[in-house]
Amino acid sequence: MRVGRFLKIFLFAAVTAILLKSFFIEAYRIPTGSMENTLMAGDFLLVNKFVFGPATPRTIPFTEIQIPYYRLPSVSSPKLNDVVVFEYPGNRDDILPGERLNYIKRCIGLPGDTIMIKDKIVNVNGKPIELPKSGKIDASSLIRSGYANPLIFPKGSKWNKDNYGPVIVPQKGDVIKLNLSNIETWRIFIDRELNKSAVKIIGSKIEIDGKVTDNYTVQNDYYFMLGDNRDDSADSRFWGFVPESNIIGRAMMVYWSLDTLTENPGFFSFISSIRWNRIGKLIN
């Protein structure tokens, strides 16, 4: 009887934890310094998943095996300056990500917005956006306009991380005019939307999914993400737009924080590595 009762309690607790993790709140650990000093490597966060539409598990619990999932209607969509957790869409030239990773960045571009970075100053729809108070930027280190970083998104652009754009964030229903001059710019974007290698160049003709065309209609809303540590962040400048379907939740608060640089993880070193002043910090 005691064993049966224990199993029932354990099963109830496990199911409750899975439901909470899937639909409402999830814990997340910051692995890098790309959001300093808003978020520090070693911060542990609570993330509100309900606000952007709770979803059934994307993987079998306690494994990385992906399964079909269903997303419920959202309460709201990401807003400008929200700190957002999302599934990494993959490297710039990859249709599918090599592995399933969750990233956290600040949303600085909504569907339909025009993004431009001029000498490290972000402009959205022609208006400058202030760096968050806890963000980091090195004004003494500037990559001038005209220097093209070959790793920048989209492929073939003449931009760099300090002077970027303008680029329009795609929104559902947008019609992209295609030609031989710009098709390489949009190839991976379209392939990602169709989840396969669908774009082909046949002579002077463009084919998408086997049909000759000179335009493409965007199927999803997208967002542009930047790290608050603007000089040391792999973000939308390097790998592109984040589709709405990849959005997981909005970061809420730091519930625990450890200095990951602390060496010799003994008891006293562990105690001294706790960042007490960060525990309970609300994220904005």
TORKE-649267 format. One record per residue (C-alpha): residue number from 1; residue in three letters; x, z, y. Coordinates in nm, 2 decimals. Example, Ala and Ser with C-alpha at 12.3 -4.5 7.8 and 13.67 -1.06 7.14 Angstrom:
NODE,1,ala,1.23,0.78,-0.45
NODE,2,ser,1.37,0.71,-0.11
//
This chain:
NODE,1,met,0.00,0.00,0.00
NODE,2,arg,0.28,0.09,0.24
NODE,3,val,0.46,-0.23,0.17
NODE,4,gly,0.15,-0.43,0.22
NODE,5,arg,0.07,-0.26,0.55
NODE,6,phe,0.43,-0.31,0.67
NODE,7,leu,0.41,-0.68,0.59
NODE,8,lys,0.09,-0.71,0.78
NODE,9,ile,0.24,-0.54,1.08
NODE,10,phe,0.55,-0.76,1.06
NODE,11,leu,0.35,-1.07,1.03
NODE,12,phe,0.13,-0.98,1.32
NODE,13,ala,0.43,-0.90,1.54
NODE,14,ala,0.60,-1.23,1.43
NODE,15,val,0.30,-1.44,1.51
NODE,16,thr,0.25,-1.26,1.85
NODE,17,ala,0.61,-1.32,1.94
NODE,18,ile,0.59,-1.69,1.85
NODE,19,leu,0.27,-1.73,2.05
NODE,20,leu,0.42,-1.56,2.35
NODE,21,lys,0.74,-1.76,2.33
NODE,22,ser,0.55,-2.09,2.28
NODE,23,phe,0.28,-2.05,2.55
NODE,24,phe,0.36,-1.79,2.80
NODE,25,ile,0.71,-1.65,2.85
NODE,26,glu,1.05,-1.73,2.71
NODE,27,ala,1.39,-1.57,2.75
NODE,28,tyr,1.68,-1.80,2.86
NODE,29,arg,2.05,-1.73,2.91
NODE,30,ile,2.26,-1.90,3.18
NODE,31,pro,2.56,-2.06,3.01
NODE,32,thr,2.75,-2.21,3.31
NODE,33,gly,2.80,-2.16,3.69
NODE,34,ser,2.61,-2.47,3.80
NODE,35,met,2.34,-2.26,3.97
NODE,36,glu,2.58,-2.01,4.14
NODE,37,asn,2.52,-1.79,4.32
NODE,38,thr,2.14,-1.80,4.27
NODE,39,leu,2.21,-1.76,3.90
NODE,40,met,2.53,-1.65,3.73
NODE,41,ala,2.68,-1.73,3.40
NODE,42,gly,2.57,-1.44,3.18
NODE,43,asp,2.23,-1.39,3.35
NODE,44,phe,1.93,-1.35,3.11
NODE,45,leu,1.61,-1.49,3.25
NODE,46,leu,1.23,-1.47,3.19
NODE,47,val,1.08,-1.81,3.22
NODE,48,asn,0.70,-1.87,3.29
NODE,49,lys,0.60,-2.15,3.05
NODE,50,phe,0.22,-2.12,3.12
NODE,51,val,0.23,-2.25,3.47
NODE,52,phe,0.34,-2.60,3.38
NODE,53,gly,0.13,-2.63,3.07
NODE,54,pro,0.20,-2.43,2.76
NODE,55,ala,0.30,-2.64,2.46
NODE,56,thr,0.30,-2.59,2.08
NODE,57,pro,0.65,-2.53,1.94
NODE,58,arg,0.88,-2.84,1.96
NODE,59,thr,1.08,-2.72,1.67
NODE,60,ile,1.02,-2.52,1.35
NODE,61,pro,1.06,-2.16,1.45
NODE,62,phe,1.41,-2.02,1.41
NODE,63,thr,1.55,-2.38,1.35
NODE,64,glu,1.64,-2.69,1.55
NODE,65,ile,1.42,-2.92,1.34
NODE,66,gln,1.20,-3.11,1.58
NODE,67,ile,0.83,-3.15,1.51
NODE,68,pro,0.54,-3.32,1.69
NODE,69,tyr,0.40,-3.10,1.97
NODE,70,tyr,0.09,-3.08,2.19
NODE,71,arg,0.09,-2.98,2.55
NODE,72,leu,-0.21,-2.80,2.71
NODE,73,pro,-0.32,-2.89,3.07
NODE,74,ser,-0.09,-2.74,3.34
NODE,75,val,-0.19,-2.48,3.60
NODE,76,ser,0.03,-2.65,3.85
NODE,77,ser,0.33,-2.90,3.88
NODE,78,pro,0.68,-2.82,3.99
NODE,79,lys,0.71,-2.79,4.36
NODE,80,leu,1.00,-2.86,4.60
NODE,81,asn,1.28,-2.59,4.55
NODE,82,asp,1.13,-2.45,4.23
NODE,83,val,1.40,-2.33,3.99
NODE,84,val,1.30,-2.51,3.67
NODE,85,val,1.39,-2.50,3.30
NODE,86,phe,1.36,-2.83,3.12
NODE,87,glu,1.48,-3.03,2.82
NODE,88,tyr,1.79,-3.23,2.90
NODE,89,pro,1.70,-3.60,2.90
NODE,90,gly,2.04,-3.71,2.77
NODE,91,asn,2.36,-3.86,2.91
NODE,92,arg,2.31,-4.14,3.16
NODE,93,asp,2.36,-4.43,2.92
NODE,94,asp,2.18,-4.27,2.62
NODE,95,ile,1.82,-4.35,2.52
NODE,96,leu,1.79,-4.02,2.33
NODE,97,pro,1.99,-3.70,2.39
NODE,98,gly,2.26,-3.63,2.14
NODE,99,glu,2.13,-3.27,2.09
NODE,100,arg,1.84,-3.07,2.21
NODE,101,leu,1.95,-2.86,2.51
NODE,102,asn,1.76,-2.67,2.78
NODE,103,tyr,1.89,-2.70,3.14
NODE,104,ile,1.80,-2.51,3.45
NODE,105,lys,1.83,-2.66,3.80
NODE,106,arg,1.65,-2.66,4.13
NODE,107,cys,1.38,-2.93,4.18
NODE,108,ile,1.46,-3.12,4.50
NODE,109,gly,1.26,-3.43,4.44
NODE,110,leu,0.90,-3.48,4.34
NODE,111,pro,0.73,-3.80,4.21
NODE,112,gly,0.75,-4.06,4.49
NODE,113,asp,1.00,-3.88,4.70
NODE,114,thr,1.30,-4.06,4.85
NODE,115,ile,1.63,-3.87,4.79
NODE,116,met,1.95,-3.93,4.99
NODE,117,ile,2.26,-3.72,5.01
NODE,118,lys,2.48,-3.77,5.32
NODE,119,asp,2.81,-3.58,5.34
NODE,120,lys,2.67,-3.32,5.10
NODE,121,ile,2.35,-3.27,5.30
NODE,122,val,2.04,-3.34,5.09
NODE,123,asn,1.76,-3.53,5.26
NODE,124,val,1.41,-3.57,5.11
NODE,125,asn,1.18,-3.83,5.27
NODE,126,gly,1.42,-3.85,5.57
NODE,127,lys,1.43,-3.47,5.63
NODE,128,pro,1.73,-3.25,5.56
NODE,129,ile,1.68,-2.98,5.30
NODE,130,glu,1.88,-2.66,5.36
NODE,131,leu,2.11,-2.53,5.09
NODE,132,pro,1.96,-2.22,4.93
NODE,133,lys,2.10,-1.90,5.08
NODE,134,ser,2.27,-1.82,4.75
NODE,135,gly,2.39,-2.17,4.69
NODE,136,lys,2.75,-2.29,4.71
NODE,137,ile,2.91,-2.58,4.88
NODE,138,asp,3.27,-2.66,4.98
NODE,139,ala,3.25,-2.84,5.31
NODE,140,ser,3.63,-2.89,5.31
NODE,141,ser,3.62,-3.11,5.00
NODE,142,leu,3.42,-3.42,5.08
NODE,143,ile,3.41,-3.75,4.89
NODE,144,arg,3.35,-4.01,5.16
NODE,145,ser,3.07,-4.28,5.15
NODE,146,gly,3.19,-4.60,5.00
NODE,147,tyr,3.38,-4.44,4.71
NODE,148,ala,3.20,-4.53,4.40
NODE,149,asn,3.20,-4.28,4.11
NODE,150,pro,3.15,-4.48,3.79
NODE,151,leu,2.98,-4.18,3.62
NODE,152,ile,2.70,-4.16,3.88
NODE,153,phe,2.34,-4.24,3.80
NODE,154,pro,2.22,-4.51,3.80
NODE,155,lys,2.47,-4.73,3.63
NODE,156,gly,2.64,-4.97,3.87
NODE,157,ser,2.55,-4.77,4.19
NODE,158,lys,2.81,-4.75,4.46
NODE,159,trp,2.76,-4.38,4.52
NODE,160,asn,2.92,-4.04,4.45
NODE,161,lys,2.80,-3.68,4.43
NODE,162,asp,2.85,-3.62,4.81
NODE,163,asn,2.71,-3.94,4.94
NODE,164,tyr,2.42,-4.06,4.72
NODE,165,gly,2.12,-4.28,4.74
NODE,166,pro,1.87,-4.35,4.88
NODE,167,val,1.68,-4.34,4.55
NODE,168,ile,1.30,-4.32,4.50
NODE,169,val,1.19,-4.07,4.23
NODE,170,pro,0.95,-4.27,4.00
NODE,171,gln,0.59,-4.17,3.97
NODE,172,lys,0.32,-4.27,3.72
NODE,173,gly,0.17,-4.61,3.81
NODE,174,asp,0.47,-4.74,4.01
NODE,175,val,0.54,-5.10,3.95
NODE,176,ile,0.91,-5.18,3.93
NODE,177,lys,1.01,-5.54,4.01
NODE,178,leu,1.28,-5.66,3.77
NODE,179,asn,1.53,-5.93,3.80
NODE,180,leu,1.88,-6.01,3.65
NODE,181,ser,2.04,-5.83,3.94
NODE,182,asn,1.87,-5.49,3.89
NODE,183,ile,1.78,-5.49,3.52
NODE,184,glu,2.09,-5.29,3.42
NODE,185,thr,1.99,-5.02,3.67
NODE,186,trp,1.65,-4.98,3.50
NODE,187,arg,1.74,-5.06,3.14
NODE,188,ile,1.79,-4.70,3.01
NODE,189,phe,1.50,-4.57,3.21
NODE,190,ile,1.26,-4.81,3.05
NODE,191,asp,1.41,-4.77,2.70
NODE,192,arg,1.37,-4.39,2.74
NODE,193,glu,1.00,-4.43,2.84
NODE,194,leu,0.94,-4.65,2.53
NODE,195,asn,1.16,-4.43,2.31
NODE,196,lys,1.36,-4.73,2.18
NODE,197,ser,1.59,-5.01,2.28
NODE,198,ala,1.31,-5.23,2.42
NODE,199,val,1.49,-5.42,2.71
NODE,200,lys,1.66,-5.75,2.62
NODE,201,ile,1.81,-6.03,2.83
NODE,202,ile,1.74,-6.37,2.67
NODE,203,gly,1.91,-6.64,2.88
NODE,204,ser,1.77,-6.59,3.23
NODE,205,lys,1.46,-6.41,3.10
NODE,206,ile,1.39,-6.04,3.07
NODE,207,glu,1.20,-5.91,2.77
NODE,208,ile,1.05,-5.57,2.73
NODE,209,asp,0.93,-5.49,2.38
NODE,210,gly,0.93,-5.86,2.29
NODE,211,lys,0.74,-5.98,2.59
NODE,212,val,0.89,-6.18,2.88
NODE,213,thr,0.82,-6.00,3.21
NODE,214,asp,0.94,-5.95,3.57
NODE,215,asn,0.80,-5.61,3.62
NODE,216,tyr,0.75,-5.27,3.46
NODE,217,thr,0.48,-5.01,3.52
NODE,218,val,0.61,-4.65,3.51
NODE,219,gln,0.42,-4.44,3.25
NODE,220,asn,0.52,-4.08,3.36
NODE,221,asp,0.59,-3.87,3.66
NODE,222,tyr,0.95,-3.77,3.72
NODE,223,tyr,1.16,-3.51,3.91
NODE,224,phe,1.51,-3.50,4.06
NODE,225,met,1.71,-3.19,3.98
NODE,226,leu,2.02,-3.04,4.15
NODE,227,gly,2.23,-2.74,4.08
NODE,228,asp,2.27,-2.48,4.36
NODE,229,asn,2.65,-2.50,4.31
NODE,230,arg,2.65,-2.85,4.45
NODE,231,asp,3.02,-2.93,4.39
NODE,232,asp,3.02,-2.82,4.02
NODE,233,ser,2.69,-2.92,3.87
NODE,234,ala,2.60,-3.19,3.61
NODE,235,asp,2.25,-3.28,3.74
NODE,236,ser,2.03,-3.58,3.82
NODE,237,arg,2.31,-3.73,4.02
NODE,238,phe,2.49,-3.79,3.69
NODE,239,trp,2.22,-3.84,3.43
NODE,240,gly,1.90,-3.93,3.61
NODE,241,phe,1.54,-3.83,3.65
NODE,242,val,1.36,-3.56,3.44
NODE,243,pro,1.02,-3.67,3.30
NODE,244,glu,0.73,-3.43,3.34
NODE,245,ser,0.70,-3.40,2.96
NODE,246,asn,1.05,-3.24,2.95
NODE,247,ile,0.95,-2.96,3.19
NODE,248,ile,0.94,-2.62,3.02
NODE,249,gly,0.88,-2.36,3.28
NODE,250,arg,0.96,-2.19,3.61
NODE,251,ala,1.23,-1.93,3.62
NODE,252,met,1.09,-1.59,3.72
NODE,253,met,1.35,-1.31,3.71
NODE,254,val,1.68,-1.18,3.58
NODE,255,tyr,1.61,-0.91,3.32
NODE,256,trp,1.97,-0.86,3.21
NODE,257,ser,2.31,-0.97,3.32
NODE,258,leu,2.67,-0.95,3.19
NODE,259,asp,2.99,-1.06,3.34
NODE,260,thr,3.10,-1.32,3.08
NODE,261,leu,3.46,-1.31,3.20
NODE,262,thr,3.51,-0.95,3.09
NODE,263,glu,3.78,-0.94,2.81
NODE,264,asn,3.82,-0.70,2.52
NODE,265,pro,3.45,-0.64,2.44
NODE,266,gly,3.48,-0.26,2.36
NODE,267,phe,3.21,-0.01,2.45
NODE,268,phe,3.35,0.08,2.79
NODE,269,ser,3.43,-0.28,2.87
NODE,270,phe,3.08,-0.37,2.78
NODE,271,ile,2.93,-0.11,3.01
NODE,272,ser,3.16,-0.22,3.30
NODE,273,ser,3.05,-0.58,3.24
NODE,274,ile,2.69,-0.51,3.31
NODE,275,arg,2.58,-0.65,3.65
NODE,276,trp,2.34,-0.37,3.74
NODE,277,asn,2.26,-0.52,4.08
NODE,278,arg,2.13,-0.84,3.93
NODE,279,ile,1.88,-0.68,3.68
NODE,280,gly,1.53,-0.72,3.81
NODE,281,lys,1.63,-0.99,4.06
NODE,282,leu,1.35,-1.24,4.14
NODE,283,ile,1.45,-1.60,4.14
NODE,284,asn,1.37,-1.82,4.44
//
